[in-house]
Amino acid sequence: QVQLVESGGGLVQAGDSLRLSCAASGRTFSTYAMGWFRQAPGKEREFVAAISWSGGNSYYADSVKGRFTISRHNAKNTVYLQMNSLKPEDTAVYYCTADVRRMGSDYVGVSQYEYDYWGQGTQVTVSS
């Protein structure tokens, strides 16, 4: 079992920055990949970014590439999503997720079905 708790969401203006955090517990954090997804009202959940267990491999959705950065601190059991130059279309609930099926692999998935555990989500609202 893995428990994930997101924090750091809020209401900001276009062009501002936010940093989301996700604290993990329950399994050895440093052995599995982590991801961030988001879901806007009336839309499907979509991939945002993912990072391998070591931090050596990461992948981003085209819509956030160059603006968002995913990172992890294994000693703190935490993964981060630094979001810069925020746009109104970034407004969504952001979810942290863990892939424990490929422990120790550098593979990072982009489908929600490749992830096993999810946090409760944190709301990010970007006003124009």
Kinemage of the C-alpha trace (Angstrom):
@kinemage 1
@onewidth
@group {chain A} dominant
@subgroup {mainchain}
@vectorlist {calphas} color= white
{ca gln a 1} P 0.000 0.000 0.000
{ca val a 2} L 1.063 3.545 -0.756
{ca gln a 3} L -0.545 6.649 0.693
{ca leu a 4} L -0.177 9.915 -1.217
{ca val a 5} L -1.043 13.379 0.059
{ca glu a 6} L -0.842 16.417 -2.223
{ca ser a 7} L -0.470 20.003 -1.106
{ca gly a 8} L 0.371 23.403 -2.529
{ca gly a 9} L -2.616 24.145 -4.707
{ca gly a 10} L -4.395 27.475 -4.683
{ca leu a 11} L -5.751 30.443 -6.589
{ca val a 12} L -3.210 32.416 -8.621
{ca gln a 13} L -3.171 34.820 -11.531
{ca ala a 14} L -1.994 34.025 -15.036
{ca gly a 15} L 1.788 34.176 -15.215
{ca asp a 16} L 2.277 33.226 -11.560
{ca ser a 17} L 4.002 30.149 -10.203
{ca leu a 18} L 3.020 27.380 -7.797
{ca arg a 19} L 4.823 24.368 -6.427
{ca leu a 20} L 2.831 21.250 -5.677
{ca ser a 21} L 4.141 18.644 -3.274
{ca cys a 22} L 3.151 15.035 -2.801
{ca ala a 23} L 4.209 13.163 0.317
{ca ala a 24} L 4.301 9.379 0.038
{ca ser a 25} L 4.255 6.692 2.692
{ca gly a 26} L 3.832 2.956 2.919
{ca arg a 27} L 6.445 1.511 0.547
{ca thr a 28} L 10.037 2.330 -0.237
{ca phe a 29} L 9.547 5.585 -2.117
{ca ser a 30} L 12.880 5.470 -3.869
{ca thr a 31} L 11.966 2.331 -5.836
{ca tyr a 32} L 9.017 3.485 -7.943
{ca ala a 33} L 8.079 6.072 -10.538
{ca met a 34} L 5.774 8.962 -9.721
{ca gly a 35} L 3.449 10.998 -11.874
{ca trp a 36} L 1.172 14.002 -11.909
{ca phe a 37} L -2.172 14.079 -13.694
{ca arg a 38} L -4.865 16.725 -13.772
{ca gln a 39} L -8.580 16.862 -14.383
{ca ala a 40} L -10.534 19.961 -15.327
{ca pro a 41} L -14.329 20.130 -14.907
{ca gly a 42} L -16.086 18.169 -17.622
{ca lys a 43} L -12.842 16.797 -19.027
{ca glu a 44} L -10.943 13.534 -18.885
{ca arg a 45} L -8.031 13.109 -16.521
{ca glu a 46} L -4.853 13.911 -18.420
{ca phe a 47} L -1.170 13.226 -17.992
{ca val a 48} L 1.022 16.125 -16.885
{ca ala a 49} L 4.458 14.788 -15.949
{ca ala a 50} L 6.252 11.719 -14.607
{ca ile a 51} L 9.629 10.894 -13.117
{ca ser a 52} L 11.499 7.625 -12.684
{ca trp a 53} L 12.508 6.177 -9.329
{ca ser a 54} L 15.991 7.676 -9.544
{ca gly a 55} L 14.946 11.002 -11.023
{ca gly a 56} L 17.073 10.238 -14.050
{ca asn a 57} L 14.185 10.030 -16.474
{ca ser a 58} L 11.229 12.380 -16.772
{ca tyr a 59} L 8.538 13.083 -19.308
{ca tyr a 60} L 6.090 15.934 -19.840
{ca ala a 61} L 2.879 16.594 -21.685
{ca asp a 62} L 3.401 18.970 -24.594
{ca ser a 63} L 1.021 21.459 -22.992
{ca val a 64} L 3.322 21.967 -19.988
{ca lys a 65} L 6.753 21.327 -21.448
{ca gly a 66} L 9.089 24.214 -20.706
{ca arg a 67} L 6.818 25.577 -17.969
{ca phe a 68} L 6.494 22.718 -15.472
{ca thr a 69} L 9.265 20.739 -13.791
{ca ile a 70} L 8.840 17.477 -11.915
{ca ser a 71} L 11.405 16.491 -9.312
{ca arg a 72} L 11.726 14.204 -6.328
{ca his a 73} L 13.540 14.057 -3.041
{ca asn a 74} L 13.784 10.398 -2.113
{ca ala a 75} L 15.100 11.045 1.377
{ca lys a 76} L 11.951 13.092 2.072
{ca asn a 77} L 9.592 10.691 0.270
{ca thr a 78} L 8.284 13.632 -1.707
{ca val a 79} L 7.704 14.482 -5.345
{ca tyr a 80} L 7.236 18.045 -6.551
{ca leu a 81} L 5.686 19.803 -9.500
{ca gln a 82} L 7.020 23.301 -10.068
{ca met a 83} L 4.572 25.189 -12.253
{ca asn a 84} L 5.671 28.444 -13.844
{ca ser a 85} L 3.978 30.816 -16.281
{ca leu a 86} L 0.599 29.428 -15.319
{ca lys a 87} L -2.291 29.847 -17.725
{ca pro a 88} L -6.057 29.750 -17.132
{ca glu a 89} L -6.152 26.445 -19.037
{ca asp a 90} L -3.968 24.916 -16.316
{ca thr a 91} L -6.927 25.170 -13.945
{ca ala a 92} L -7.733 21.670 -12.695
{ca val a 93} L -7.507 19.280 -9.800
{ca tyr a 94} L -3.968 17.916 -9.767
{ca tyr a 95} L -3.374 14.322 -8.684
{ca cys a 96} L -0.187 12.635 -7.584
{ca thr a 97} L 0.197 8.984 -8.495
{ca ala a 98} L 2.606 6.086 -7.987
{ca asp a 99} L 3.602 3.217 -10.292
{ca val a 100} L 4.712 0.329 -8.098
{ca arg a 101} L 4.494 -2.376 -10.761
{ca arg a 102} L 7.823 -1.459 -12.360
{ca met a 103} L 9.925 -0.858 -9.296
{ca gly a 104} L 13.510 -0.062 -10.156
{ca ser a 105} L 12.746 0.612 -13.831
{ca asp a 106} L 13.497 3.870 -15.627
{ca tyr a 107} L 10.202 3.579 -17.490
{ca val a 108} L 7.681 6.375 -16.884
{ca gly a 109} L 4.104 5.870 -17.970
{ca val a 110} L 1.781 8.443 -19.501
{ca ser a 111} L -1.489 6.564 -19.090
{ca gln a 112} L -3.482 6.702 -15.869
{ca tyr a 113} L -3.911 2.928 -16.151
{ca glu a 114} L -0.184 2.443 -15.625
{ca tyr a 115} L -0.411 3.843 -12.111
{ca asp a 116} L -1.553 2.057 -9.001
{ca tyr a 117} L -2.088 4.579 -6.225
{ca trp a 118} L -3.575 8.058 -6.257
{ca gly a 119} L -3.771 10.991 -3.910
{ca gln a 120} L -6.943 12.902 -3.155
{ca gly a 121} L -5.988 15.812 -5.412
{ca thr a 122} L -5.293 19.494 -4.919
{ca gln a 123} L -7.116 22.300 -6.699
{ca val a 124} L -5.198 24.747 -8.867
{ca thr a 125} L -7.124 27.732 -10.192
{ca val a 126} L -5.523 30.245 -12.524
{ca ser a 127} L -7.419 33.466 -13.142
{ca ser a 128} L -6.928 35.570 -16.262
